[in-house]
């Protein structure tokens, strides 16, 4: 069976042609990709039922416009591209709210996190963003529902925001592994930080948090043990996920969530990945943005930041490919529903800002990748303009499997699209980020504060990158979108804290 499957895979030359990988970086990418794209499936593949496994892959801060399948042919993502070729791809997907924890609450429950009702600060949680709080105890998680349906449930992540048990993201998982050490995780004493690593970084003095001296001291203390590429975080996450696949039982279907914090900052991949996108740089390394305007960076430093991020994306993609290799090895594609999604993007100076802020809801921050692969290959290679979102993940998985959720869900079952059906119409979409909102329809996107003030409006027909604000010319359109879209979706005025 395995020899037959391997005979069906593409040659290396064919794979690179399919995935869009170019000549540059091919020697580095040797071994990145699987032997071929996801394997062709026999005609007698079992139909979706409760014997079908589910693998959910979450990637943090992955910009849609940095993936080959979404039109970028400079950055090497051969494994995501091959995945997309075999999947239903959503071209206009958004998080229902941002950032990290807000988006994941929706993924893990199928319920909207926005409009951030009943938000409060929690002891031990130092992020003061609306909606950044535990999954409420009265909400049933996807893993809890899957376990009740007889699934073996497993979770592996290096996302430090989910480590605290009080955040409730481990609920429902039979086994979960939190890989320690990302960013400001209190994993190793700061005094173990190699001072030369901090001196290598571009530090913004006088700030706290991301990009500060303390931020880098903590991170480089946590990662001082690295000796080879396998010690970076994306390799650890996908290697551990592969090991979880080895432990699954043949008599019980499994649900595996793999949540990779990469390509979130800091962007410090092994040098060979950076060399694919930049050379001749000898200044301090902008490993991480300070979520602020770009005036502290030179044009060359912004160029370098983009190269570092691109290298991190390619490294993440390589190890995703290793994980998919393991699925091929274990003959899992024939009976596994695969979903890959990112939570949000990140700005690299496109609008004079690096990082992400509640007010920076432009495409580089809001547009996400979202792929669904049917075990039978149904819907492979198709693209949808439906406004798919993070809160659609749980109802899609449960709907595909025929499992009734224990509570009404806010999201839509997108699996019907794999069979030629249509989910409930979404003529517009709204998302929230702290004290700002974004909404759009086919013609205009609009960004404003939660009370509708400081509105910015863009004409997608003339300005898809959202650079020219036309709210002053069309104030009635901006007001209508806030009243008819934002307030309607929120069920009334947004809470104020």
C-alpha positions, 0 to 999 in steps of 0.5 A: 500500500505504501509503495503504491502511494509513493509511486503516485507522488510527484517527482521533485521537478513536478512538485516545484512546478506545482507549488511555485517554488523557484530556483532560488533556495532550492538547495536549502529546501531539499527535504523541505517538501514531501515527495509530492503533493498530498497523495491522490486518493483511491475511488473507494475512500470511506465517506466522512463519518465518525471514523474520520480523523481531524487535524487542525493546524493554526499558524500565528501571524501568517500574512496571506500575501506571503503564501505562494497559493495566495499569489506570492511567488517570491517567498518559498512556501511549497508545502502550504502551496501543495496543501492549498492545491488539494484544498478549498481555499478561502480568498477573503477570510478574516478573524472574527476578532484579534489578536491571538487569544481573541481569535483562538477563543473563536476557533476553539468554541465556534462562538464569537468573541467580539463584541467583547462583552463582560471583559475584565482584567484577570490576575496573572494576565498582563495583556490589557486588550478587550476580549483577551480572557479565558474561554468562559466556563459555560462555553463548551470547547470543540475538544470537549465535544469531540471527546464526548463523541469518542475521539482521542483528543490531542493538542500541541503548541508553543503559544505561550498565551495558552499555557495558563490552565486558567485560560481553559484552552487545554479543556477537552484534550486527553493529551496536551503538550505546551512547548516552553520558551517563546518570547516572554515566557518565564522559562529560564532565568534572564541572567542566562541570556547570552549578552552578545545576542541582545547586542545583535538585536535592534532594540528600541530603548525607552519602551516596554514589551515587544522589541524592548531590551527586556523582551530580547533578554528573556527570549534569548535566555529561553533559547540559549540552548539551541544548537541545530535547526531542530531546536527552533520552535516550529521544528519542535512543534511539528516534530512533537505533533508527528510524535503524537501521530505515532501514538494514535490508536487504530480503533479510535479516531483522533482530533489533533490541534497543532498550534504553531506560534511561528511566524510570530516575532521574534524573527530569528530563523537560521541564517540560511533562511534569511539569506534566501531573501536578503544579503549584504546587511551588517546592521542591528537585526530588527528581529521584532517590531515595536508596535508603532509607526516606522520612524525609528527604522530606516528603509534598509531596516524595514527591508531586513525585517521583511526578509527575517519574517519571510525566512521564518515563514519558509522555515515554518513551512518546511517543518509543516511539510515534515509533519505532512510527511508523517501523515503520508507515512501513516496513510492518514490522508485517506480518512482525515479532514485537514484544516489550516488557518492563521489568526491574523497578519502583521504590518511591515511598514506598508501604512507607516506602521510595523507590528499590529495595533487595534487601529491598523486593520489594513489587509496586512493585518486582517487578511488570513489564510484558510484552507480545508482539505476533504479526505476524498479530495472534494473541492480540491483546487477551488477558491471561495470569496465567502467571508470565512472566519475563525468562528467557522472552524468548530461548526465546520468540523462538527458538521462534516462529522455529523456531530451535534454541538451541545450549544448553538454556534455562531459560525457556519458549517463551511464543509457544505461547500465541499459538496457543492452547497452554500452556507448562510449568506454573509453579504458583509463581515465585521471584526473587532480588535480592542477598541476598534472595528473593521467591517466590509462588503463587496465595495468598501471596507471601513475602520473606526473606533468602537463608537463610530468615530475616526472612521476611515473608508476605502474604495476596494475597486480603486484601492484594494490595498486601502491607502486612500481614505475616502470617508471625508468624501462619503461620510454617509457610507461610513455611517451606514456601514457602522450602523447597519453592519457593526451595530447590527452584528454586535446587537447594539452599542459596543461595550465601553471599558 
